[in-house]
Amino acid sequence: MFCIAMELIVVLILVLVVGWNYGMGTQLFDWIEQMRKPVVKELDISGINSPYAVLMQVRGGRVIGEINGEEQMYPASMTKIMTTIVAIENLKDLDQEITLTNEMFEGLYEQDATQAGFQPGETVRAIDLLYGVMLPSGAECCIALADTIAGSEADFVTLMNEKAAKLGMTGTNFCDTTGLHDANHYSTVKDIAVLLKYALKDDTFREIIESPYYSTPGTNIHPDGITFYSTMFKNLSDTAVTDGKIMGGKTGYTGEAGHCLASFAEIDGTEYILVTGGASGTGIPHINDAVTVYNRLGAAAQALNEE
């Protein structure tokens, strides 16, 4: 046992030495300092517009604020977080060219589904479809990715539910890739927070969700390309909050789901996820909730640092 312990110590020293030589010394000190900093362990998030809400630390997944976090609700277009991460993980080439067909648009106009602006017969890259899913919430982009990857939306939804099961999203069942209303398509805000925490580990996903806008290259139908705008950022006049910044998010809305938002922010050097759902009324009650909670969180973090 002593020999094993000594070997482990030697290996640890070598790892530290090699890491230091590759410029990881500063990262190590930053990590140690982050661990030493006081962080908010509990926050009252009551008094907001949304009847469902979860506030979670990204590192470790600790829930520090909750309102009906594990109750069934409709996720609307927050569903597209799962659509996007499953697509990223199953695409062999993000520059793969995909041609949208008439069949991919069937039913979308009738259901008044939000679209990114691509047209039947248009050939675009997979990465452009991914941005089209997350920023303008394009339903046609979801279907195009699903058909290309799995052969049909139904088979792609199977992949989504398999991923949900692996992530421990026990309160979730997906019926489509878009979040269009279906009584059997449901989740919880806690499950969506777990999903977003997982998806943020992927560099491509993080780059997409943090983008306020994105312009595609020219195509056979749109020679000048299309510029997408994030449905969250375009309604967020200022990303700054107390002691931090809102980094990105995915909105959602249907009449049955109400206004929803899965967002994340960096507060006092620590990342947090906030997922809200079910907000009623006009305007942007879900985005106002995010600003309210993150400001409250920032104030609490400042108070801790002053103690």
MOFENQUI-V22019 format. One record per residue. RES is the residue in one letter. D_FIRST is the distance of its C-alpha to the first C-alpha in whole Angstrom. Layout:
res = {RES RES}
d_first = {D_FIRST D_FIRST}
This chain:
res = {M F C I A M E L I V V L I L V L V V G W N Y G M G T Q L F D W I E Q M R K P V V K E L D I S G I N S P Y A V L M Q V R G G R V I G E I N G E E Q M Y P A S M T K I M T T I V A I E N L K D L D Q E I T L T N E M F E G L Y E Q D A T Q A G F Q P G E T V R A I D L L Y G V M L P S G A E C C I A L A D T I A G S E A D F V T L M N E K A A K L G M T G T N F C D T T G L H D A N H Y S T V K D I A V L L K Y A L K D D T F R E I I E S P Y Y S T P G T N I H P D G I T F Y S T M F K N L S D T A V T D G K I M G G K T G Y T G E A G H C L A S F A E I D G T E Y I L V T G G A S G T G I P H I N D A V T V Y N R L G A A A Q A L N E E}
d_first = {0 4 5 5 6 9 10 11 12 14 15 17 19 20 21 23 24 26 27 29 30 32 33 30 30 33 32 29 31 33 30 29 32 33 30 31 35 36 37 40 38 41 45 48 49 52 56 56 58 55 54 51 49 45 43 40 37 36 33 31 34 35 38 40 44 45 49 49 46 45 49 50 52 54 52 55 54 50 50 50 47 45 48 47 43 44 46 44 41 44 46 45 48 49 52 53 56 57 61 62 64 67 65 62 65 66 66 65 68 69 66 67 63 62 62 61 64 64 66 67 67 65 62 59 55 53 51 55 55 51 53 56 54 52 55 58 57 58 59 60 57 55 57 57 53 52 55 54 50 50 54 55 55 54 51 50 49 47 45 45 44 41 40 41 39 36 36 37 40 41 45 46 48 50 53 54 53 55 55 58 59 58 58 55 53 51 48 47 46 43 42 44 42 39 40 41 38 37 40 39 36 39 40 44 44 43 46 48 48 48 51 55 57 56 59 59 61 64 64 67 69 67 68 67 64 63 62 59 59 56 58 55 56 60 60 58 60 57 53 53 52 51 48 47 48 49 47 48 49 51 54 55 59 61 63 61 58 59 58 54 52 48 47 45 45 43 43 42 40 38 39 41 42 46 47 50 53 56 58 62 65 66 65 61 59 56 56 57 54 52 53 54 50 49 51 50 46 47 49 46 44 46 46 43 42 45 44}
